[in-house]
């Protein structure tokens, strides 16, 4: 199966630190897709962190407003999540989602973000 969505940029960071996640997606679908970042902590359900439409409209979970910024670069076929002011409760596996319902809904393999206290 062709891997259409690939995340990178996770890692270990101290409380208050910053990380930038990247998600590369297939050029044939990137610019027309709505995209988002989700996360799943151990023992919890996957939740929306932030999303961005093909037209650039953004939406954030209340828990990350003012700390995280989602953006997209259609020329580079890449989605970003700039995370600052990280907290231990931000620790999770972060997933990139690329969709154009009802045509397709793709997920990446996830990247681990760990925030130490």
Secondary structure, DSSP 8 states (H G I E B T S, - for coil): ----EEEE--EEEETT--EEEEEEE-HHHHTT-EEEEEEE-TTS--EEEEEE-TT--EEE-TTTTTTEEEEEETTTTEEEEEE-S--GGG-EEEEEEEEETTTEEEE---EEEEEE-
